[in-house]
Amino acid sequence: MMNIYCSVSRATGAALFAAGVLVAAFPAHADQALSVEDNAGVDCIASARDLTRISLVGDEFASVSKVQALSPIDDFNVVNEPTRGDIYVGIPEGFKRKSFSFFGTSKKGFVYRFTCKVEAIEAQQIFVTNPQVNALAKSADRSDGDIEAPDQQETAIRLVQGMATQQIVPGFRIERAALVPVRSGDLTVQLVSEYRGSDLIGRVVRVENLGSKPVELSEAMVAPADAVAVSIGNRTLGARQATAVYVVLDKGSAR
């Protein structure tokens, strides 16, 4: 009986040792919780054999951008799932690179650069938190509470300042535009981006002088008469020069 018991114990010990070797060969990683800011780099770990999910806390991915590899075996797949706004990364079999990188743009206008190491681990979940997203949410809560909201003119000034410095403006969602320039005489006008809020819309417009003589810009030339606010970067536009114009419109009358 003692010999049988010892044999069973040795067999059990060998099985546990083998299981331990397998676990060591394929280590497990807990969910990755990362805190980053706008335009910051995000260092993460991706699974070489399963999917890697990346989720933005309080925000959603609007698009992803990456360079297409010359060889399919050196490329990786990134899918933007529209329901929850997450992205999923898949690594092909035979992928030899030790890391990969891509850019992600969120629906609230934030941009992140992801650099992920590839490891032979189980499926991964990466949760990215941006303190600026929380600040936007708190600002929205305050505007809905007992604190008196700023009047339209004050909001318009704050919006113009945000557009001019390319900053996130609380209460506004940035939408990029790629419209074809419209020509009027020697001037071309092109919508670059829009800041959309509940009551106001801010537009960043590029104006270029294609003529051979300088042009003096005025509000009437670059914005509708019912604009709430207009700011012109450079009023005297020389030949072949361009400037940015910031226009704020009431959402009900914007066209």
N, C-alpha and C positions, 0 to 999 in steps of 0.2 A: 504493500500500500504506500509506503514511504517513497519507493522508487517511482511508482506511477505518479504520485503527487508532484515529485520533483521534476519529472518529465513534462507534466502539464504546465508547471510553473515556468520551466525554461521555454516551452513553446509560446506561452502567453507573453513572456518577456521579450522574445524575439519578434512577435507580432507588434507589440507596442513600440519596439525600437524601429521596426520598419516603417510604421506609421509616422513616427517622429522624423525619420529621414525624409519622407514625402512632404510633410509639413514644412520642413526646413528648406526643401527644394523649391516650394511654391509658397512663399510667405504671404500672409494675409495683411491687408492694410485697412484700417478703419476709414470711415468717411472723412474726406478732407474738407475742413472749414477754413476758408481764407478770407482775410479782410484786405481790400485794396481800394485805391482811389481812381478817379478818371484818368485815362491815358497811362495807367501804370502797367507794369509787367506782372503776370501771374505765373508763378512757378508751381507746377503740379506734377502728379504721377499718373500715368495712364496704363491701362491693362494691355498687354501684348496679345492676349488670347480671348478677351471678352470685351464687351462694350464699356465705354467710359461716359457717364452722364455728367454734364456740367450745368448747374442751375444758378440763376441769379436771385438772391433773396430780395424780395420786394420789387423786382424788375423782371423783364423778359428779354431774350435775344430777338433782335429784329433781323440781323443778317450776320453772316460769317464770310471772311475773305482769307484766301490762302493762295500760295503759288503752286501751279500745277507742276508736279515732278516730271522730269524727262522720261523716267522709267516707271511703269505701273507698279513695280514691286517696291519702289521707294516712295510711293504716294500713300495717303491715308484718306479715309472717308469722314466727312463731317456733315451731319444732317441736322437741320434746324426744325425741330418739332413744333408746329404752330399752335397746338392746343394749350400747352403750358409754357411755351416759350423757352424750353430747354434745348440743348444741343447734345447730340450723341456722336462719339468718336469711335471709329472702328479701324483696327490695324490689320492689314492683309498678312496672310501667311508668307513667311520668308522676308518680312520687313527687316532690313539690316541696320537702319539708322537707330541711334540710341535715344534720339529725341526728335520732336517736331514742333512747329510753331504756326500760329495763325492769329488773325484779329477777329474780335467779336464786337458788334455794335448793338447796344441795347435800345429798347423802345423809348427810354427816357433820355436818350442822347449821349450815353456814356460809351467810351471806347476802351477795350482791354486788349492787351497783347499776351497771349497764352504761349508758354514754353513748357512742354510736358515731357518728362523722361518716360521712356518705355520700359516696363518691367513685367516679368512673367508672373503676374498676380491675378487674383480674381477680379470680377467686374467692379468698377470704381464709381463712386459718387462724389462730386466736387461741388461744394456750396460756396458761392462767392458773395460776400457782403461788402457793400460800398457805404461808408458813413454818410456820403452826400445824399444817397437815396433816403436814408432815415431823416435827414434834415429837410428834404423836400416834403416828406410825409408829415412831419411836425409842423412845417409852415402851413400846409394845407389844413391841418387840424385847427391851427390858431385862427385861420381866416374864416373857418366855419363856426368858431366859438363866439365868446362875448367880446373879444378884442375887435375894435373898430377896423374894418378893412380900409386900405388906402383908396383914395378916390381915383378916377380914371386917369387924370393927368399925371398923378404921382406914379401910377403903375406904368403908364406909357414911357415916362422918363427912365424908370428902372429897366424897362424892356429895351429901350434904345441903348442904354449903357451895357446891358448884357450882350446884345447883338454885336456891338462895336468891339467888345473884348472877347467875343466868342466863348462866353461863359454860360453855364446852365442857369436859367432864370426860374425860380420856384413858381410853380403853377402853370408852366408852359412846356409843351412838348416840341422838340425840334424835329422837323421833317426836311430832309435834304431834297434838293430839286436839281434837275439836269435839263432844264428847258432850253430850247434853241433861242439864241439872241434875236430880238425883234429890232429891226432898223427903222429909224425915223429921221430922215434927212441924213446928217453926218453922224448921228448918235445911234448906238446900239444899246439896248436895255435887256438884261438877262436876270431872271430870278435865280438866286443862288440857294437860299434856304428860307424856311418859314418857321416861326415860333407861334404855336397855336395854344391859346388859352381859352378859358370859359367865355370871356367877353371880348378879348382883343386878339388880333393877329399881327404879328410883327414880320416884316419881310426884309431880307437882305438882298439888295439889288446891285448888280454891277453895271455901271454906265461907262461906255468907252466912246471917245471922240475919234472917228475914222477920217475926219476932214484934215485939211492942211492949215486951218486957222484955229486959234483958241476959241473956246465956247464958255460963256458964263452961265452956269446952271442955276436954275431957280426951282422952288418947290412945285410950281405949276407945271414945270417941264417933266418932273420925275415922279409925281404922286397925284392922286385924284384930289379934287377940291375938298372932299369930306374927310380927309386923313386926320387922325387925331394928333399925330406928331410926325415930323419929317426932319431927318438929320443928314446933311450932305458932307461927305468926307473932305472933298476938295471942290469948291465952287468954280474955280477957274481951271478948266480942263484944257490943257494944251493939246496940240496935234498928236494923235496916236497915244494919248494918255487915257487911263481908266481910273475910276474912283468907286468907292462903295457908298451906297445910299441906304439909309435905314428908315423904313416907313411903317407906321403903326396905324392900323385900321380898326374900326369897330366891327366886330364879327358879324353883326346883322347887316352891314352894308358892304362888306368886303366882296370883291369880285375879281 
